[in-house]
Amino acid sequence: MSSTAFVICGALGAEVKDIVDRRGWDVDIYGVSAMLHLYPTRIVEELTEKLRALRPRYERLVVVYGDCGTNGRLDPVLAEVGAARVRGPHCYEMLAGADLFHQVSEEKPGTFFLTDWLVRNFDRAVVRGLGLDRDPDLKSMLFGNYEAVMYLRQVPIPRLATKAGEIAAYLGLPLEIVDVGLGELETRLAELVEA
């Protein structure tokens, strides 16, 4: 039996791999598609299946996922298989950090957040994923109440900043770029792995 397995959201794959490599943790990493966010009930189904399959092979299972729209349905699954989950409602809060996320939520509740992954995959995950390419009128329905875009940038890559600007322009919203690095994700993972 191996010691620890991470079951991670694909949207945090690069970040988690970086943390694991730098810290030299001996963990196996299993991904679940970030595209499941379009169907939150499938997040629960996929994680349940993955965790049940991995349980016999690992002493410790760590889920690197927020609640992500599952309305608390992940927690009973985690309890059933004895898995721990990184703290936080979603990756935006994990990467921004609790204080910044709370501040933005209070002061600018109409903020649409981007991460490096979402900037890279916006066309696939949002435009095509939500059908905006087939029905452009959906854009105003889905994004009409947003007032700003905040790019929680993990790595300062000019190409991604340019793409974030294009996304904000597509949504007709002002853009703010905030360099967050890994935010509180690394600290929260370390709490689980190094405890």
Secondary structure, DSSP 4 states (H G I P E B T S, - for coil): -EEEEEEEEGGGHHHHHHHHHHHT--EEEEEE-GGGGGSHHHHHHHHHHHHHHHGGGEEEEEEE---TTSTT-HHHHHHHHTEEE-SSSSHHHHHH-HHHHHHHHHH-TTEEEE-HHHHHHHIIIIIITTTTTT-TTHHHHHHTT--EEEEEESS--HHHHHHHHHHHHHHT--EEEEE-TTTTHHHHHHHHH--
